[in-house]
Amino acid sequence: MSRPFQWKFHSTYVDTAREEVLKYISLLGNRKVFYFDGWNGFGASAVLRSVAEVLPSRRTTPGLCFDRVIFIDCSKWKNRRALQRAIAEELKLDSSVMASLDKQDEEDDFHGVDESSRNEIDSVGEVIARTLSSTQLMTIFLNGSDAEIDLGSFGIPPFAKFGKNTMIWTFKRRCLTMNKPREDLEKLRYTQYFFYFFPQIKQLTSWWFEAIILEEAVTIVAHNPCLLDVNPTIVADCFLYELFLLYNFHSATKSDWVAHASNYWMCDGIIQRDRPTDITNALHREINWECDPSLLDDVLKKFMKYLKHPFLAIKDDDVYEEGPYCWISVTSRNTEVHGMQTIPETSSSFFLAFERSNPPQTLPNELFKHSSQLGVLVLCCCAFNFTSPPFMKCHRLRFLGLDHCSDDKTITGEDHTGWLCLCSLWVLDLRYTSWNEILSEEKLDLMTNMRELNIEGIRCWQYTAVLQGRLPNLQRLRITKPTCHCETSKDVGNSFMDKTIMEILDLSGNSEMEILPISLSTAGNLQILVLDGCDGLKNVAGPSQVPPSLKSFSFDGYGPASQWTQTAELPPKQFRPSSRTDNKEIRISKISLEGCTQLENLFLRGLPNLAELDLSGTAIKILDFNTMVVEVPRLKRLFLIGCKHLRAIIWSDERKPDLELICIDTRPATMCQRPSIDKNKSFRLQVHAVIVDARITRSLRNLYSRTEVYLNIHITSSPMYDGDIVSEAINKDKIDNSNQESLQQLIPAGRYRDVLGMVGVAPMQAFPQPPTRELDQHLEIAEGSCYVESEVDKSLGELMRYYIESLHVHDVSVRAIMSQAYMWWGQLRRCCMERCSKLDAIFSSKSYEFDKLETFWASDLLMARSIWSKGLSRLSYDSEPSFQCLQHLHLRSCPRLQSVLPVWVSSFPSLETLHIIHCGDLSHIFILASVGVTTNGVPFPKLATVNLHDLPKLQKICESFNMVAPALESIKIRGCWSLRRLPSVVSRGQGILKKPTVEIEKDVWDALEWDAGHRPDHFEAPVHSRFYKKNMPRGSVLR
């Protein structure tokens, strides 16, 4: 498409700019998409917000008659789906739409989809389109992304040339912008008009400039609940202060003063100290400038002396002019500070950076003579007398920052033995400034109001021992990058006993530290712990060393970050080193953050000896081995026990650790013994997982697809699960058939006591126990599991059909447990199903290749009509090896079961036991499924035991064909009143002399059908009970 037409307005204020925009939109009726650039990008969002506020009241104005005006604020860009959510919220769509967005976000969490890659949802777009289909629409859009966006794919009706819908938008990122004229013009493809203002920003007056900033401040206050009682003029002052800092980012020290902005706002007096810290944290996140450097210079050189808080920035070619400046910054090569002899009395912040030299530049003697209002002082590369510092008269000093400053004992000054300014100090920031006096115990005792202490390059971690019992209000402590190791006679282990309100601890670069102080676990409010570059640390020992309040943890083997953040966040990527700069050995082998219930943010990198990582009990939602845990090649053990928020583990294909043991448990507050690696097993990896949500199996796919993996996976929320406990709970009511004496004592004498006495074996009610021994690839699905049914066609189904050897499903209310797609079951050896009240069929008609299945056991499947569905495909028929290993088939209490197994194989060569009880609707056990199976008979050469009890509708064991069982030893029949045929035993071998024993009711025996090859004398004389029926009364028993 062609470039948009550029249209210049003349305006200097938000209200007049708004009216100009509305006027030209009404005149350009056939133009539908407008981009608004403001004053070089500055003020654009404030004007558009004002347009959105007044436009509904202009419906009588020709060209502005819109049925609906929607304002979409995506200046804090997250992803395309967040944009669609903002549209839905603006339209106040019903809760089902928001639920769809929430559900897809949750799905993407389990899939491990990156936040930035989450796209819009078509179904939500359809609802938005229907909602807006018949309206004349004005869309006002603050686009926080880097590209122009076609809103049509989100459901917004098209902005056609002759249509009735219009849009005006701007690029509004999470910052205030000042760009070169029309810099965004090259990015536009769908926009027809490009509006911008004249005069440009550098031609505005300071009053207009501040007025536009105030409008931005009003917007920030309105959209942040914690700022609602904050005066917008205070927020506007914070905007200006940060702009002052950005302008004065000088090359003398390479220090980013903006990182301390929230401290400066407090210490300068813009924000009062009694305000809660969440206000300064919110403003620190909101206030961010993005400026073209040359444009910034032009603007501030013009405005800085005339703002409400006038400030001064002096650089090498500037000459100092006296004035009532509030904020002053000086970058200088000479000692006279460009003619400045004293700081003005009105100044509340002063930054001075001499160029680094040898010897360093000294401070003018009278520089702080009138600085009674000074709250912020930062000195770089300066020299002064440490025993008598010249700024001790600054009794309101709140922030003191010293960078590469040195002691000049040749300078004489007044005696400040009282050092009273330390009593008011809130922040002390020392960088490569060896000032022993101010760090002495005597001086620390004066700093009772100290909130933050930063020491870089001069003290090691053992200095924390000196802080014990001191600095009672300390919230942030950073002792980083020491250049020498210092010893102390004090007990370092108790350093943090009294630091109950400390929030941030940064010990980066303390390479000599071997163990964390034990008392650190008592710092009950600690939120951030940074140990980047602590090469000598051997381990982080969980609850004994780390408090449960921790939210963020960082250990970067590459070394310390170049900058820190003031909020409770880890250093961002751009501040971290890109590679290691030394060859020091990084010793840490174990990191345990167990019990840190609020831990969400984690960064580990470049730890070649790390063997164990324990994140049990943390709030980790997604564990990403691409961005969170990187370059840990020797990681062997990973524990995620009690991680109830866990949704995904994203494995790195390029740098996948060679794990040996993974333990996952997503039930809340789980306390169980951690399994160790079983050396008797030859598996490369052992996976033990108890998960509530079946979708987590998506994260395990890359693990079990590896060869030689031991799997023990349980999908349940039951707090009772724990190996032996579960086995005991399941089997406590089962009868052990091996103990006949106990059995006879347990079973009361009843109507079958004569049979029990004659045969001497367990009665029919004694049902075999389910298989209890778990095989090497085991899966259990139990009560409280979630999303099982939706996952059987996805990762869970893949796990079952390709990898699982033993399967146990119980106490779940699902209609299907197996996929309806073609499923190959070549690995399954044992299958146990019980108490699944809604299950219809276990194996679908597309299941095949059961060539390793040995035992099938099912109980209490109240709705199941079949175990294997009939209607098998030709692919299933061709799977001749199916059931060649099946040895035991046990079914109990499946009242609606009509059939068990469709037969498509020529024989069941391994079946030994057939035991079925309490299945009232069962008419046939084996039904014919393939025309290729002979109707003359299917051999069961090893079948020895048949127990059938309480199957009143059972007619034949095999439908339409005969069961040939030459090795049959015993057959027990009870309550099978419709049974008409027993298995054929005529073809038994010569070596088998004993005939099969039979226990059966006389009426049933007498009704059996026989033929020439299948006669009663092929069996032992049947044993009948004398009392197997009671005489039923005739008529009603009610009188």
N, C-alpha and C positions, 0 to 999 in steps of 0.2 A: 504494500500500500504506500501511497505518497506521504511525504512528511506533512504534519499538521500545519495549518495556517497560524502564524504568530499574531497575537493581538495584544497591544500595549495599553494599559490603563494608567491614569494618573491618580494616585491616592497615597496618603501617608498614615492612615489610621484604619483600624479593623472595621469600624462601622461604615465609613465611606467606601472602603474596599468592597465590603459586602454589597452595598447598593450598586456599585459599578458592575459587579459580577451578575447580579440579578437582572440588571437592565439589559445587558448584552445577551444573556440567555433568552430573555423574552423576545428580543429582536431577531435572533438567529434561530427561528423556529424549525428550519429543516436541518439544522446541525444538532447532533444528539450527544456527542461525547466530547467533553471539555477537560483539558488538563490545566490545573491552576498552580503556578510556580511561586506566587507571592513575591516577596522582595528577595531575589536570589535564593529561593527556597525557604527563607525565614518568614514566619508568620502565616504560612499557607494553611496549616491545620486550624489555627485560631479563626481565620476568616471563614473557612468551610464549616466549622462548628456554628459560627454565628449565622451563616446561611441556613443551616438545618434548623436552627431555633426559630427564625422568623418566617421561613417559607410557608408553613401551614396557614399563617394569617394573611397570605397574599393571594389567596385563591381567586379573588375577584380581579386581579391584575391580568390583562391579556398576556398570554404566553407563559404564565406561571400558574395556571389552573391545574394542579396535580391532585389526583385523588389520594395519593399516598406519597409520603416522603420518608425514606429510610436512610439512616445514617449508620454506616458500617465503619467501625474503628478497629482496624487491624494494624495499628502502628507498632504494637508489640508482636511482631511476626513470629508465628510458630510453625504453621503448615497450612496447606489448602483446606484441610478438614476443619481447622479452627476458624477459617474464614467462613465456611459454610455454617458452622455453629453460630457465629456472630450474626449471620443473616437470619437464621432461625430464631435466635433470641430477640432480634429487633422486630421480627414479625409476630412474636409471641405465639409461636406454634405450640400445639399441645404436647403433653409430656411424652406421648409415644414417639414423636420425632426426636426429642432429646434422648430418649432411651435408645433409639436406633444408633445415634452418634456415640453414646456411651458404650453400647454393646460392641460396635466396630472398633472403638479404641481399645477395649478390653481384648478383643480378638487379636488385634495387632500387637498388643503387649505379649500375648502368648506366642505369637508368630515371631517375635523379636524384630518387628518392623521399626526402623528408626523414626523418631519423632518428626524429623524434617521431611520424611517421604510419605506421610499419610495423606491420601487424597480424598476428594469429595465422594459422597455416596449418592448413587443414582436415584435410589428410592426417596431420599430426602430432597434431592433436586426436583423430583416430580411433584412432591407436596408443595414446595416453594413455587414452582411454576403454576400449579393450579390456583394457589392463593393469590397470585399476582396477575393471572391471565386476563382479567377484565378491568384492570385499573390503569389509569394514566399515572405513570410512576416517575418519581425523581429519586435517583440514587446518588448519595454523597459518600464517597469511599476514600478512606485514608489507608493507602497501600504500604504496608511495612516491608514488603519483599523487594527484591532487586529487579523485578521484571514486571512489565505490563501484563495484566490478567484479564482474560475474557470471562466475564461473569456469567455468560450463557450456560456454561457447563455446571454451574452451581444452582441453576433453576431460575435465575433472573431473566425476564423476557428480553428479547433482543432490542438493541437501540438502533432500529432501522431508520433510514433517512426520512421516510414518509410515515413513520410510526408515531406513537404517542408517548414513548418513554425517553427519558433524558438522564445522563449521568455526568457529574463533575467529580473529579478525583485529583489526588496528589500523592506523590511519594512521601510518606511520613514514617520514617523509621523511629526506633526507640531513642531519639535524640533530637535536639534542635540543630537545624542545618543552616549553613551559610556557604553556598556554592558559587562558582563562577556563573555568569549570566547564561541561562538556558542550557545548563549542563545536562539535564535529563531529556532534552529534546531528541537526542539520538536513539533513545530506548523505545520510542513510541511507534506503534504499528496500527492500532485501531482508533487512535484519537484524532479528531478532526480539527480542534482548535487548541492552541497553546496560549493561555492567558498569563501575562506577567505584568508587574507594576513598575512604573516610573514615578518618582525617582527610585534608583536602586538603593540597596540597604546602606551603602556608605554615604549616600546623599540625604538620608533621614536626619532629623535632629535627635539629640539624646532623649528628649521628652517622648517623641514618637517611638523611639527604639524601646524605651522602658515600658511604655504603654502596651506594646505588642507582647513583651515578655510577661507582663502582668496578666494578659489574657491567657497565655499558655499556663501560667501558674494557677489561674482559676480552674482550668480544665483538669490539671493534675489533682488538685484538692477534691474536685467533684467526683473523681473516679477512683479514689483511694479511701476506703472507710476509716483507716487509722489517721487520716489527715483532715477529717471533716471539721474539726474544731481549730484548725491551724489557719491563721490569717494568710490569705494569698500573697500579701506583700512580703511576708517572711520567706515564702517559697521563691518569689521573684528575686529577693536578695541572695538566696542560695544559688539561683541561676547565674547572677552576675558574678558572684564570688568564684564559681567554678570556671566561668569564662575568663576571669582575671588569672586564675591558675593556669589555664590552658595557654593563654597568651604568654605567660612567663615561664613556660617549660624551656629552660635554658640548657645550653650544652656544657656549662661549667661543671655540673655534677652528674648529669644524665639521670637525675632523680625525677620521678613522676609525682609532682605535688598533688595532682588530682586524686591519687589513691588515698590521700589523707583528708579529702574534702569534708567528709562528715565530721571528723574531729575539728577541723577548722571552724565549721559553722557553729559548733558548740563553744569552742574556746574563744572565738572572736566575739561571741555574744549575740549572733544572729538568731540562734535557737537557744532558749534557756535550758539550763542543765536539768531542771525538774521535768522536762519533757521525756517520755519513755524512749528507749533506744529504737523501738520499731518505727518511730517517726523519722529519725535520721537514716535508718536503713532503707526505708521506703523511698525517701528523697534521693538517696545515693543511687538506687536502682533507676529512678525516673529521670534524674537530671544528667544528661549526657550530651555534649556538644560534638558536632561533626562539621568541621570548618575547613575551608580552603585557607592555607596559611597566609598567603598574600592578602586575601580579602579580609581575614581576621586582623592583620596588622593595620590595614587601612581604616577599618571600622573603629577599632579601639583607640588608635592614635587620635581619632577625632572626638570620640565620646568620653574617654576615661576621666577627664578632669571635670566633666559637667553632669555626671550622673548623681543620683540621690546619695550614693556612697562613692564619692570621687576617689579614684585610685591613680597610682603613678607607677609606671614601668620604665626604669632607666636602663638603657643599654649603652654600649661602648661609645657611641657617638653623641649621646644625649647629654644635656646640661641640666642640672637640677634647678628647678624653680620652686620657690616656697609656695605652700598652699595647704589648705586644711584637708589633707588626704587621709582617708580611712585605711586604705590598703596600699602598701608600697613594696615594690620589688626592684632590686638593684643587681645588675650583673656588671662586674667591673674588673678592670685590670690594675687600677691604681688604688692607693690607700686613702685618697681623699673622698672617695665615694662621689665623684663628679660634683664636688662642691658642697655636698651635704655634710654639715657639721653635727646636727642633732636631728633626731626624728621628731616630726611635729607632734604636739601634744594630743592632737585628735586621732592619731594613728592607733589602730587596734591590731593590725597585722603587719609584720615586717619580714621580708625575705632578702637576704644578702648572700651573694655568691661571688667570691673572688675567684679569679682564674688560678688553678693550682700552680704553685711556684715554690721555690726553695731559696731562701726561707719563706714561709707563708706570710701573707699580708696581715698586718695588725689592725685592730679596730681603732677608730678615732676615740680619743679619751672621753669626749663629751657626747658621744652618739646617743646615749640613752638618758641624757640629763632630764628630759621632760616627758619621758615615756610612761607616765603613770597609768595610761589607759591601754597599754599594750597587752594583748591577750595571746597573740601568736608570734613566736620568734623562731626563725630558721636561719642558721648561719652555716655557710659552707666554705671550707678552705680558709678559715680565719685563725688568727693567733690572738690570745689574750691570756692574762694571768689567771690560772685556774684557782689559785687560792683567794683571789679577789676579783671575781668576774664583774665586768662593767654593767651587766644588766640586773644586778641584784636589787636595784631600786624599783624594778618593775613589779610592784606588789600585786598586780592583777594578772600576772603571767599565768596562762593556763597550758600553753603548748610550748615546749622547748625542744627544738631539733638542731642537732649539731652533727655536721658531716665533715670528716677529715679536718677537724680543728685541732690545734696544738697549743701547748702551754708555752707562754713567753714570760719567763720569770723576770725579765729585764723591765717589764712594764710595772710601774707602781700605781697603786690605786687605793681607794678607801678600804678600810677594814670592814668586811661584812660578815663578822663572826656569827651573826644571828641567822643569816641566810633565810630571811623570812619569806622570800618569794617562793621557796620550795613548799611552803604550807598550802599555797593556792594551786600548785601544779597538778594538772590532770593527766597530761601526756608528756613523757620524756622519751625522746627518740635520739639515741646515740649511735652514730655510724663511724667506725674507724676513728674514734676520738677517745683516747686513753685518759679519761678524767677520773682518777681514782677517788678524789675527794667527794664528788657528787654521788658515787656509787658506794661510799662507805656506810657502815651501819649507822653512824651518827646522823648522816644526812638522810638516809632512808627513813629514819624514825620521824623526820619532819614531814614526810610526804604522805600524810594520812588521807589526802584526797586523791591520790594517784589512782587513775583508772586503767592506764595503759603504759607499759614499759617495753621499749624496743631497744635491744642492744645488738649491734651487728659488728663483727670483726674484732671485738676486744675482750669478750668474756666467753667462757665455755659454759656448758650446762651445769657444772657444779656450783656456779654462782647462785643457783636456786636455793642452796642451803642458807645463804645470807638473808634470803627473803623470808625465811620462816619466822612467823610472829610479827611480820611487818607488812606494810601496804595492805591494810584490811579491805580496801575497796577495789583491789586490782581485778580487772575483768579480762585484760588481754596481755599476754606475756610472750615476747619473742626474743630468744637468745640464739642468734644464728651466725653461721660462718666464722667461728672463732679462728684467729690466726695463731693462737698459742694455747697450750693446755695448762690449766691452773689447778692446783691442789687446794683442798680445804680440810680443816680439822673438824668441821661440823658434819653431822650426819645428814648426808644428802637424801637418804631414804625417807626422811620425815618432812621434806621441803614443802609439800603441798597439803599438809594436815589442816591448815587454816584457810586454804584458798577455795572457800565454798561457793564464791560467786564468779570465779574465773570461767570465761567462756572460750577463749582461744589460747592455745599453747603451741608455739612454733619453735622447735629445736633443730631446725634444718642446719646441716653442715657440721654437726657435732660428731665428727667421725671417730672420736676417741671414746664415746659413750658406749658401754657394753651392756648395760641393763637400765631399764626405766625405773625411776624411784617408786618404791612400793606404795608410798602415800598418794600417788597420782590417782589411785582408785577412789580416794575420798573427796576429790574435787567434783562434787556432785552436780555442778552446773556446766561442766566442760562440754563444749559442742564441737570444737575443731581441734584435731591433733595432727600436726605436720612434722614428719620425721624424714624429710627428703635429705638424702646425702648422709644419713647416719650410718656410715659403712660398718662401724664396729659393733653395732647392736646385734646381739645374738638371737633374741626372740622378743615378741610381744605376747605376754602371757595372759591375755584375756581378763576375766573378772578380778584377778589378783593385782592387775596393773592398770586397767583401763576402766573408767567409770561408765555406768550404763547410759548416761545422758548423751554420750557421744553421737553426733550426727554426721560428721565428715572425718575421713582419715586418709592421709597421704603418706606414701613412702616411695619416693622416686630415686632409683639408683643412679640416675643421671646427675643428680645433685639438686641444690636448692633453686627455687624459682627466683627470677630477678626482681619480682615485686610480689606484694601480698594484697589481699583484699580486706576491706574494712568490715564487710558483712560476713555472715556465717557461711562462707563459700570457699571452696578450694581454689588455689591459683589456676587461672585459665591457661589453655594450651599455649597462647602466644607469650606467656611469661616464663614458661618452662624451658630448660635447655633442650636443644635438638639432638644432642649426643653427649657421650661421656667425654670428659676432658682429662681424665687420669685413668690409671690402671689399678687403682686400689681394689683390694678384695672386699666384696660386700658379703658379710658373714651371715646375715640373718637367714635362719632356716625354718622358722615357724612364726606365723602371725595368727594370733587368736583374738578375735573381737567378739567372742561369745558373750551374749547377754547385753550387748549394746542395742537395746530395743528400739532406739530412734535412728540408728545408723542407716542412711540412705545413699550417701555419696562416698565413693571409694576410688582411690587411684594408686595402683601398684605398677611399677615399671622397672625393668632392668635389674631384677633380683635373681641372679643365676643360681644361688644356693637355696632358694626358698623351696622347701619340701612339703610343708603343710600349711593350709589356709583354712581357718575355722571362722565362719561367719554365722554360726548358729545363734538363733534368737534375734537376729537383726531385722531391720525393716527393708532390706534390699528387695527391690521389685524386679529389676532386670540386671543380671550379672553378665557383663559384656567382656569377653576376652579379646576384643579388638580395641576397646577404648578404656576399660577400667582396670583390667589385669593383663599386663602386656609384658612380654619377654621374661617369662618365668619357666625356662626350659626344663627344670628339674622338679617341678611341682608334682608330687606323688599323691597327696591326700587332700581332698576337698570336703569340708563338712558344712552342710546347710540345714541343720536340724532346728526345728521350731521356727522356720522362716515362713510365717503364714502369709506374707505379702508376695512371696516369690511367684513370678509369672513366666519367666524365661531365662534360659542360660544360652548366650550366644557364643558359640565356639569359633575360634579363629582357624581358618583353613591353612593359613600360612605359618602360624606360630602356635599350633595346638600343643599344649603341654602333654607330656607322656605320663598321664595319670595312672595310678594303680588302684586307688580306692576313692569312691565317691559315695557320700552318705547324704541323702536329702530327706527331710521330713517337713511338710508344710502345715502340719497341725499346730495350733497355737500352744505355746507354753509346754512343749514336749520335753520331758526329762527322761532320757534313756541312755543306756550305756553305748558308747560308740564302738561299733565293730572294728576289729583290726584285720589286717590282711592275713588271710589264711594261707600260710606257706605250703600247706599240703596240696593246694589246688594249683594247677599249672596255668591259670588264667592271667593274661596280661593286665586285665582291668576287672575289678569287682565293683558292682553298682548295687547299693542298698538304698531303696527309695520308698518312702511312705508319703503319698501325695493325695491331697483332697480333690483337686481338679484334674481330670484326665487330660486336659489340654497341655499339661506340663510334659507329657510324653513326647510332644513335638521337639522339646529341647534335648531329649535323650536319644533321638534318632541317630545323631552322628556318633553316639557312643556304642549302641548295640549293633550298629552296622559294621563295627570293627570285628575282626576275628578274635577268638579266645577271650570272650567277655562273660563273666559271671553276673547274672541278673537276678535280683530279688526285689521285685516291685510290688507294692501294695497300694491300691487306690481306695482310700477310706478316710473318714474323719473320726472314727471311733478312738477315743482316748485310751481304750483298753488294749489296743494292739501292742504286743511285744512278744514276739516269737513264742516262748513257752506259755505265756498267759493266754494267747489266742488258742493254742492247741488245747489247753485245759478247758477253756470256756466252750469250745466247740464239742469236745468229746466227753464232757462230764456226765452226760446222760446216755452215753453209748455203752453197750455191753461187750465185754471182752469174751469172745467166743472160745478163747484158748483155755479158760478156767471153767471147766464144766461143773465142778462142785459148787463154786460160788454162784454159777448161773442157775443151777437148780434151786438154790436157796433163795435167790432173788425172785424167781418166777413163782407166783403162788400156784398151788395145785388147782386145776380147773377142769374144764370139760375135756382137755386133751392129756390129762395126767397119765392115762394108760399108755398112750403112744410114747410119751416122754420116758416112762418107766421101761418100756420094751426096747426102744431104740437106743436110749442113753445118749442122745445128742441134743443140741440146742433146739428150742421150739421155733416155729416159723416166725414169731415176732422178733427174734434176735437178728437184727439186721447188721450186716458187716459195717465196720467203721469206714469212714472215708479215708483216702490215702493221706497220710499225715506227713510223710517225708517229702520235703521240697527238693525238686531237682535243681540242677545248676542254672537253668533259665526258668525262673518261676514268676508267675503273675497271679496276684490275688485282687479281686474286686469285691468290695464289701460295703457295709452300711455307711451312709453319709457321703458316698462318692458323688462327684458332680461331673456333668457333661460327658458321661460315659457313652450314652446313646449317640450323641452327635459326633463322637470321635471314632466310632467303630469303622467308619469309612475313611479315616485319616490315619494319623500316626499310631493310634491305639490298635486299630485293625492290622496295620503293618507289623506292629510288634507281636501280636498274637499269632499271625499266620506264618511268619518267617523265622521267628526266633524262640518262642516260648515252648518249653518242654512240659511244664506242669502248670495247669490253670485251675484256679479255685475261685468260683463266683458264688457269693452268698449274701442274702439280706439286702438285695437291691431291687428297686421298683422300676424296672425298665422293660420295654416290650421286646427289645432286640439287643443281644449282646454280641452278635457277629454281623459282619458286613453282608449286605445283600449282593455285593459284587462277587465275581469269581475269587474264591479264596483257596489257596493251596495250603494244606495242613501237614506238610512233610516233616515237621519237627515235633508236633504235639505227641506226648507219651501218656500223660495222665490228665484227665479232665474231671472236675468235681463241681457240680451245680446244686445249690440248696437254698431253699427259702427265698425264691425269686417269684413273687406272687403274680406278676404281670407278664412274665415271659411266655411268648407264644411258641416259637420254635427256636431251638438252640443253634443248630447248623442249618444254613439256608440250602436251597436246592442247587446252588452253584458252588458248594463246598466239595472239595475232592482231595484225593491223595492222602488218605489217613494211613500211610504205610508204617508209621511208628507208634500209633496209638495202642497202649497196653491196657489201660483201665478207664472205664467210664462209670461215674458214680453220680446219681442225681436223687434229690429228695425234696419234697414239699414244693413242687412246681405246680401251683394250683391252677394256672391257666394254660399250661403247655398242652398242645394237641399232638405234637410230634417232637422227637429228638432230632432226627434228620428229616428235613422236608422232602416230600415226594415231588416228582417232576424234575428229576435230575437231568442235566444236559448230556449231550453226547460226549462232551469232554470228560464228564464224570465217569461215564460208562467205560471209557477207555483206560481209566486209572486202575488197572488190574491189581497192583500191589496193595490197594486200600484194604485195611483191616487185617492184613496178614499177621500183625503182631497183637491184635486184640485178644486179651486173656480173660478179662472180667467185665461183666456188664451188670450193674446194680441200679435198680430203680425203686423208689419208695414214695408213696403218697403224692402221686400225680393224677388226681381224680379225673381230669379231662383228657388224659393221654389216650389217643386212638391207635397209634402205631409208634414203633420205636425206630426201626431202621429199614429204609428201602434197600433191597438187595440188588446190586449190580455186579457182584463178584461171583466167581464160580465156587468159592469155598471160604470157610473161616478156619484157617489151619491152626490157629493158636487159642481159640476161645475155650476156656476151661470151666468158667462159672457163669451161670445165668440166674440172677436173683431179682425177682420183681414182686413187690407187695403193695397192696392198697392203691390200685389204679383202676377205679371203677368203670371207666369207659373203654378200657383197652380190649380190642377185639382180636388183634393179631400183633405179634411182636415184630416179626420180619415180614415185610410185604414186597411183592415182586416189583422191581423198578425197571428191569431191562428184559426185552424179549430174547436176549442172547442167553439168559440164564435158563438152564434146563428145568422143566417142570417135574422131572422124575425125582429130583432130589439135589439138595446142596449139602455137601459133606461138612461136618463139624468134627474132625478126627480126634480132637483132644478134649471135647466137652465131657466133663466128668460129673458136674453137679448142676441140677436144675431145681430151684426153689421158687414156687409160684404160690402166692397167698393173697386172698381177697381180691380176685380178679373176676367178678361175676359175669362179665360179658366176653371173656376170652373164649374163642371157639377153637383156634388152632395157634400153635406157636408160630408156624410159618403159613402164610397165605399162598394158595395156588401151587405150592410145591412142598415136598417132604423134607424134613430135617433128618439127616442121616448122622447118628451119633454113636459110632462103634465102641467108643471108650467110656460110655456113660456108666457111672457107678451108683448114683442115687438120684431119685426124683421125688420131690415132696410137693404135694398139691393140697391146698386148703382153700375152700371158698371159691373155687373156679367152676361154678355150676353149669356153665355152657360149654365146657371143654369137651371136644369130641375126638381128639387124636393126640397120642404121645409121640415122642421122637422114635424113629426107627433104629433098631439096634441089630438087625439081622446080619449085617455085614461085618460084625466084629471079628477080629482075628482069632486064629486058633489058640494063641497063647493066653487069651483072656477067657477063663473058664467060668468065673463067677458072674451070675446075672445081676442086672441092676436092681437095687432095692426100691420099693415104691411105698410111699405113704400117701393115702388118698381116701376121700370119703367113698363109702360103698356105692352110693347112688351115682356118683360121677364115674367110678370104675365100671359100673354096669352099663353106663350109657356110651362108653367109648366105642369108636368104630375101628374094626380090624379088617385085614385082608390076608391073602395067602402068604405074602412076604412080611407081614407085620401082625404077630399073634400074641395073645396074652402070655403064652408060655415062654416068650423071650425074656420075661421079667420074673423076678422072685415073686412069690405070693404076696399080694399087697397087704399092708397093715392098715386096718380101719379103726377109727375110734368108736367106742361104744356110745359115747355121748357127744355127738357133734351137732345135734339139732334139738332144739326145744320145741315141744308141741305148742303151737300158737293158739290162743283162745279164739273160739268162734264168736263173731259179733263183737260188739263194743265192750270194753272193760269198764266203761263208765256206768255208774248206776244213778 
